[in-house]
Amino acid sequence: MGHSEKTTFIRKKNKWLSLYDLKKIWNPEWFQGNRRKKNYFEGWYFKNVSACGENAIAFIPGISLNTENPHAFVQVISGKTGDTWYFKYPADDFCYAPNTFAVKVNDSFFSAGQINVNLNENKQTIKGNLKFSNRQTYPVSLRRPGIMGWYRYMPFMECYHGVVSLDHTVEGEIQLNSQPIKFDQGKGYIEKDWGSSMPETWVWMQSNNFETPGTSFMLSIAKIPWMGSSFPGFLGFFLHNNKQIHFATYTGAKISSLERNGDQLSLCIETKDFSIHIQAEKEENILNKGALKAPAKGQMERIIHESVNATIYIAVIKKNSLPVFKGIGHNAGFEMIGNTTLLKPQT
């Protein structure tokens, strides 16, 4: 299992670590649920795309804590076919490292530097090792402990979001039912969610497969419950030429327009310095595939659909100046869940 053999792991139920509780706030990639026992989920999203863009595969390891059906899991989605698999394990098969980001689910290992997967159930076998390098990270500070900003400090949020790697290089091979998929000089991205439930409605899109290497984009818009009411909130980033542009509700950025037409979405984000124009669309031949399980009150019973073969058109324009970037992101992750009209800007 490579580096996983050198990592010390502890089981979910065994440790209440006071120092860990403090450190994890500024390390959102770490396991956050060490004190949670029910109505809780946590999952990491590892997207991997081959160098030529022909193959994409995403792994989602995680844990679901509830009174009826607590368990650990690894979800897998193929970008080429839209097929998905859900490998379920006892909750005690989930372990995490006490001083870094590394988790094990049964015989599979996941960290910021590599994954080793050994998944076998119902005649489905997925095995292999991928190593990650040249990782670009999201900055963390006291004022902004990750991409959620000061909302990260709020203890009553329904769902929290973290970005582990904006962009990195992938090397290795995955065998999908004995068929080898090579990822040498591929591209990778890692993020995560944790909390009690995913939002009632949301839009999420991500790509780091642009013509210009090192370019990456992610946007998440959701209906956010807040003190008995709700509001449409968003967060995201654009990485290009080693520079990051951050935009979110808490930064004062605004979504000036948002229009959905079937499985296409067009919108514009206005920040103090930039206008960001976006159009995302799903691949027609897999519109009804990509079924994944999502949490509600910690239980993985909600079915959503994700494409990892979508396309994102993006233009970033510096105000009172020329465009900073215009390009097309391929092999994009794209979700539109629930009544997305609730996310339109309020006039």
N, C-alpha and C positions, 0 to 999 in steps of 0.2 A: 504493500500500500504506500510505498514511497515515504514522504515526509509525515504521513499520518501516523506511522509507527513511532515517530520521535515526539509526537505531541501528546501531552498529558490531557486526558479528557475526564470530565465529571458528568454524572447522569443528572438529568433534570431535577429529580426529587431529592438529591442528596445534599445540596449546598444552598445555604443562605450566606452570601458573601458581601459583607458591608463595604469593603473596599471595591469590590467588583461593581456594586451598585453605583458608586460614584464614578468610576472610570467609564462605565458603559454609556453614560450620558454623552461624553465627547468621543465615543467610539460607536456610532450608530450601527456599524457593520457587525458588532458583537451581538451575541444572543442577549435579548432584552427581557426575556420572560422567566428569569430564574426565581422570581417570587410568585409567579402566577400559577394557579391550580385549576381554574375553570374559566369558561367563556373567553378563551384566549387562543390566538393563532400567531404564528410567526413563520415567514417563508422568505427564502432568497431566490432571486431569479438570475440564472447564468445563461446568457445568450451567446452562442458561438456560430460564426459564419466562416465557411471555407474561403480561401484566398480568391478563388474565381467567382465566388458568390453562388455557386450551384447548389450548395448544401448549407442548411442552417438547422441547428438543433438547440433547444433550450431545456435546461434542467431546473426544477423548482423543488429543492429539499425544504422540509419544514416540519412543524408540529402543530397538532390540533388538540387543545385541552378543553374538555367538557365532561359532564357527568355521564353521558350516555355512550359516547364512542370516542374516547381519547386514543390518539394514535399518532405515530410519526409517518411521514410519507415522502416520496419523491415522485413528482409529476414530470413528464417528458412530452415535448411537442416537436414534431418534425415540420420544418418550414417547407420542405419540398412537397409533402403530401397533405399536411394538415392533420395527420394522425396524432393521437395523444394516448398516453398510458399513465395509469395511476398505480404506483407500487405502495402498498400499505403495510405498516409494521407496528408492533406494540410500541406504546409511548416510551417504554424503558429502552428501546433501541435507539433513542435520540440522545446523543452526548454532545457536550460543547467544551471548548478549551477555556480555562479560567483567566487567561491573560493575553488572548489574541483572538482574531476571528478564525475559527476552525470548528466545524461541526461534523459529526458522523451520524448517518442514518443506516442502521444495520451494518452492512459491509461496504458502504459507500462513504467517501470522504470529500469534503468541500471546504475550500479556503480561498483567500484572495490570490494565492499563488498557483493553485492547481486544483483539479478535481480528479478523483479516481472513482469510477462508477462500476458497480457489480450488481446489476438488477436482473432478477430472474423470477418470473411468475406467469402462470397460465400460458406457457409456450412462448412468452415474450422474453427475449434476452438482450440486454443492453450492457456492454462492458467497454472499458477503455480508460485511458488517461490523457488529460489535457493539461498542459503547463502554460502559465500566463506570465508575460513580461511586459516591460514598458508601460506600466499602469499609470493612468492619469486619475488623480483623486480630487474629490470635492473638498474645498477648504473648511476647516472646523475652527471655531473660536468660541470664547465665552459668550459673546453676544449672539452668535449664530452657530449652534452646535450641529451643523449639518444642513441639508437642503430645506428642512422645515423651518429654519430660523427660530424665532422665539416661541413659536407654537410647540416646539419640541419640549418645552418646560411645562406645558399644560398637562395635568395628570388625567384629564377626563376625555381626551380625544378618542373618537371611534377607531381611527386608523392612523398609524404613523408611517412615514416613508423615509427611506435612506438610500443613498447612492454609494456603492462600494467602489466601482470603477467606471469612469466615464468612457474609457477606451483603453484597450490593451491588445497585445499580440498573442495569438493562440497557436500552440504547437502540439501535435499529437494525433491520436486516432481513436475513433469510437466505432465499435462494431455493433451495428443495429441488426439483430437477428442474423448474425454471422456475416453481414455485408459491411465491409470496411468503409468508413468515411474519414478521409484525411483532412486535417485542419492546419497543415504547415503554413505558416505566415498568414493565418486567418485573423479575424477580428473578433473581439469579445467585449461584453458589457455585463456589469453586475449591479443589481439593485435589490431592495428588500421592502417588505411591508410587515407590520406587526400591530396588534391591537385586539379588539373584540370582533369587528366585522369590517368587511370592505364596504365602501359607501353604497348608498341606494342607487346612485347613478354616477357614472364617470366616463371620461375620455382619457386614454393614455396612448402615447406614441413615442417611438424611439428608433433612431438609426445612427450607426457610426460607420456606415458603408457608403461614403461619398467618394467622388472622383479624387478629391484632395485628401490624402492620408492624414489621420489625426483630427479629422472633423467629426464631431458627435453632437447629437441633439436629443433632448428628451423634454416632454411636456405632459403634465398630468393636471386635469381639471376635474373637480368633484363637487358634489353637494355635501357641504360640511355641516353636521349638526353642531349647534352652538347655543348653549344656555337656553334651551327650550325652543329655539328657532333654528334656522339654517341659512347658509349663504353659499354661493358658488365661489370656491377658492381654487387657486392654481399655483403651480410651482414648476420650475424647469431650468434648463441651462442650454447654452450653445457654446461649444468648444471649437476653436479654429486657430491655427497658427500658435498653439500653446497659450492662447488667451481665452478666458471664460467670461461669458455674459450670463449673469444670473437674473431671473425674472420670477416674481411671485407676488401674491396678494400682499404679503407683508413688506415687500420692497417698494410698494406704491405703483407697481406696474398695473396696467389695465388691459383687459381684452375688449377691444373696440368693436369687433364684429365676430360673429360665429354663425355659420350656416351649414346645415347638414342636408345632403341630397343623396338619399339612399345610403350607400356604403362609402360615400365621399364626405369629407369635412374640410371646410375652408374657414380660416380665422386670421385675425390680425392682433398682435400684441404690441402695445405701446409702452415703452419704458422712457425714462428721462432722456436717454441719449439715442435710442434705437427704435425703429419700427421693424417688426418681424412678421412677415407674411408667410402663411403656411397653408398647404393643401395636402391632405393625406387621403389615400384610397387603398382599398383592399384588392387583392388579386381575385379576379372573378371566379377562377376554377376551384377555389377552396373556401368560398364564402360561408358555407354551412359546416365547415370542419373547424378544427382547433378548439374542441370542447374541453374546458378545464374546470376543475372544482375550485370554488371560492368560498371563503368563510362567512358564516352568519352566526354571531354569538359563539364563536369558536368552533362551530361545527362545519365541516367541509361538505355542505349539502347543496350549495347554490351552483348552478351550471352557467358558465359564461363562455363566450367564444372569442378567441384571439387569433389574429393572423401574425405570423412572423415572416411573411413574404409580401408585405405591403410596400407602398412607395410614398415617400414624403418629398414634396417640392417646397423649398424654403428660400426666402430672400431676406437677408438682414441688411437694413439700410440705416446708416448713421444719419441722424437728423441734420438737415442743412449741409449735406455732403453726398458723396457717392456711395453706391452699394458696397458693403463690406464683403458680402458673399451672396452668390446665387448658385444653387446646385440641387441635385436630386439624390435623396437617400434611398438606397435599395435594401432589400431584406429587412424591412422595418417591422418592428412590433407595433400592433395597432389594435386597440380595443375601444368600442363605443357601447357602453352598457347602460340600460335603463332609458328613461325619458330625457334625452340630452337637451331638449328645449329648456329644461330647468337650469342649464348651464349658460344660456345666452346672457349677454350683458344686460343689466337692468337700465331702462331708460327713464 
